[in-house]
């Protein structure tokens, strides 16, 4: 059994149509919802966070860095080749 800590999923309540539209927009921007939401959260914390919040953000960034290192990183999806 793997006892390493994992970054948990965090459910949010959002209308399915909005989630779909957001996914469509992110796809056109060559990103995904997770990357986009994380970027927005970082921006908000950096703009409005207090020192304790910035410390928590630094801790979270280390967790994400460690998680990606364990996974070896995941390459971005490449669009199918067209001939």
ABEGO torsion letter per residue (X at the ends): XBABBBBBBBBBBBBAAAAAAAAAAAAAAGBBAAAAAAAAAAAAAAAABBAAAAAAAAAAAAAAAAAAAAAGEBBBBBBBBBX
